[in-house]
Amino acid sequence: MKRNLLTLFDLEKSTFHNILKLALEYKKKKSNDNFLKGKNIGLIFEKNSTRTRVSCEVAINQLGGNSIYLSSKDLQLNRGESIEDTARVLSRYLDAVIIRAKSHVTIEKFAASSDIPVINALSDKAHPLQILADFLTIQENGIDLNNCNLCFLGDGQNNVCRSLMAGYTYINGTMNIGTHINYFPDEEFLKQVKTAGGKINVFPEAVESVIGADVLYTDVWVSMGNEDETIQRKKDLKGFQINKEILSKTGKTPIVLHCLPAQKGEEITNEVFESLNSKIFDQAENRLYSMKAVLKYVFNG
């Protein structure tokens, strides 16, 4: 059976937790099995990447497989070949494909025409690999996922926030979103998450949203593809910065997460970024272990 990971909704609840458990095991034992021996995995990237590309390639290599980086500029996609035809061709050569795309539709079309597993390495709608690493980081810091109060400050419509919301359908904690009214989550998606059991609250200001937070999370205010909105976004979201004052409003000692890259001085101050609260580089490291666990799921179930 072909297993894809396009969004977290592709996983059963038990599978979601088993992936996190396996990721932690990979991290603790610092050794790997070679279940990818003899397998070739393609990476099709339409967007720049540091953590995703390197963690994917290293994970594949350490598990005994071979990765082939395929820039969309180098493929015949750049000359008009359809994503469906590309998927059918690559299915004859490769054992799986990891795609980082501008549009989530691109990944969906590829997966629909592919005979091999497809993993979403980021799209405009979802970033499941990031969120698995995030929840691993939260667990590592002694926070029970079923009693975890997380507050996301910033753009409530971006792919990371959407994927965190999806993740909250698998745990019993509460997620607050503090954002300007222009960046409230899509109502249809919010309804979908709540129907699936996610406890999500949205606030139009920062202070109320962070009260009781075990985790403060932020992302850049201007995501890739939104550069033409830079001035307006910075103006609208300037009140949703993670800073020392906001930390004090939680009433706890929260950990601070950021999926990186960071624009220090905008969504987060350098003081907090470098503070003891910050687990940002542990979070980045965990991208490697969550990737290994996802590959295990895709190939071995």
Secondary structure by P-SEA (a helix, b strand, c coil): ccccccccccccaaaaaaaaaaaaaaaaacccccccccbbbbbbbcccccaaaaaaaaaaaaacbbbbbbccccccccccccaaaaaaaaaacccbbbbbcccaaaaaaaaaaccbbbbbcccccccaaaaaaaaaaaaaacccccbbbbbbccccccaaaaaaaaaaccccbbbbbbccccccccaaaaaaaaaaccbbbbbcccccccccccbbbbccccccccccaaaaaaaacccccccaaaaaacccbbbbbbccccccccccccccccccccaaaaaaaaaaaaaaaaaaaaccc
